[in-house]
Amino acid sequence: MAIVNTYQTLYPGYGQPTVYGVINGTALAAASTTTSFTTANTKGLSQGMTKGLVRVKIYNGGSATTAAAVVVQVTDGTNTYCVYNAPAFTIANAANSGLDYYIDFGVDISLTQVNVVVTLSVGTLTASQDLELVAGP
């Protein structure tokens, strides 16, 4: 599965995005998995980004999967802020269902990295995720 309807189409309301990144098909481990948009894998992230949108799409969890936590953190390399922390909930995550989060943020630091941390509640569970980042100064 991949992101089809990109959030880039929403961003013109905020001004043209300077940064756009997609990380598709990341396997989520049985416990906590951190996936990062960094200056190395996301063009333009080092140009003083302070606001944006993150999309987190979780799918293919097999039987009922509990996302114990979905956290989005931003950092400038020195300071780290949590801009989103979802409550835990269970999804009957068969092949045709999942979670799709839309997280907007604005901070007072110049971002060099955006981390998405997904924790599945039971050690035997697995799922996949697609991530999207749209950001600007």
C-alpha positions in Angstrom: 0.0 0.0 0.0 1.3 3.5 -0.7 0.0 7.1 -0.2 -2.1 7.9 -3.2 -3.9 11.1 -2.3 -1.0 13.2 -1.1 -1.2 16.0 1.5 0.8 18.2 -0.9 -2.5 19.1 -2.4 -3.7 20.5 0.9 -0.6 22.5 1.6 -1.2 25.5 -0.7 -3.5 26.8 2.0 -0.3 27.3 4.1 1.9 28.5 1.3 4.0 26.2 -1.0 5.8 23.4 0.9 9.6 23.6 0.8 9.9 20.0 2.1 8.1 16.9 0.9 9.0 13.4 2.0 7.4 10.0 1.8 8.6 6.8 3.5 6.4 3.9 2.3 6.1 0.3 3.5 8.0 0.4 6.8 7.5 -2.8 8.8 6.4 -2.1 12.4 8.1 -4.3 14.9 6.3 -6.1 17.7 7.2 -3.3 20.2 8.2 0.3 19.4 9.4 1.4 15.9 10.9 4.9 15.3 11.0 6.1 11.7 12.6 9.5 11.0 12.5 12.2 8.3 16.0 13.6 8.4 18.1 16.0 6.5 19.7 12.9 4.8 16.4 11.4 3.5 14.2 14.5 3.1 15.3 17.2 0.7 15.1 20.7 2.2 14.5 19.8 5.8 17.6 21.7 6.9 16.2 25.0 5.6 14.5 26.3 8.7 11.2 24.4 8.7 8.9 25.4 11.5 5.4 24.1 10.4 3.9 21.3 8.5 1.8 18.2 8.2 2.6 14.6 9.0 0.5 11.7 7.8 0.8 8.3 9.5 -1.0 5.4 7.8 -0.9 2.0 9.6 -2.2 -1.1 7.8 -1.9 -4.9 7.4 -2.0 -5.7 11.0 -3.6 -9.1 10.6 -6.0 -9.7 13.4 -7.0 -7.0 15.8 -4.0 -4.8 16.4 -3.6 -2.3 19.3 -1.6 0.8 18.6 -0.5 1.5 22.2 1.0 4.8 21.1 1.6 7.0 18.0 3.9 9.9 18.8 5.3 12.6 16.5 8.4 14.4 17.7 10.3 17.3 16.1 13.8 18.4 16.9 16.4 21.0 15.9 19.2 18.7 17.0 19.2 20.2 20.5 15.6 20.6 21.6 13.0 17.9 21.1 9.2 18.6 21.2 6.3 16.2 21.1 3.7 17.6 18.7 1.3 14.6 18.8 0.6 11.8 21.2 -2.4 9.6 20.2 -4.4 7.6 22.8 -4.2 3.8 22.5 -7.0 2.0 20.6 -7.6 -1.2 18.9 -8.3 -1.6 15.2 -9.8 -4.7 13.6 -7.0 -4.4 11.2 -7.7 -6.9 8.4 -6.4 -6.3 4.9 -9.0 -3.6 4.2 -8.8 -1.5 7.3 -6.3 0.5 9.4 -5.5 3.9 10.8 -4.8 7.1 9.0 -3.6 10.1 11.1 -3.3 13.7 9.9 -1.2 15.8 12.2 -0.4 19.4 11.7 2.2 21.3 13.7 3.9 24.6 14.2 6.9 25.1 16.4 9.4 27.8 17.3 12.5 25.8 16.4 14.1 25.1 13.0 13.6 21.5 12.3 16.3 19.1 11.3 14.4 15.9 12.0 10.8 14.6 12.5 10.4 11.3 14.3 7.3 9.1 14.2 7.2 6.5 17.0 4.6 3.7 16.7 4.2 1.2 19.6 2.2 -1.9 19.1 0.8 -3.2 22.4 1.5 -6.9 22.2 4.8 -8.5 21.4 3.4 -10.8 18.7 1.7 -8.1 16.6 3.1 -6.6 13.4 1.8 -4.1 10.9 3.1 -1.7 8.2 3.1 2.0 7.8 3.4 4.7 5.2 4.5 8.2 6.3 4.3 11.6 4.6 5.8 14.9 5.6 4.9 18.3 4.0 6.6 21.3 5.7 7.6 24.9 5.2 9.4 27.8 6.9 
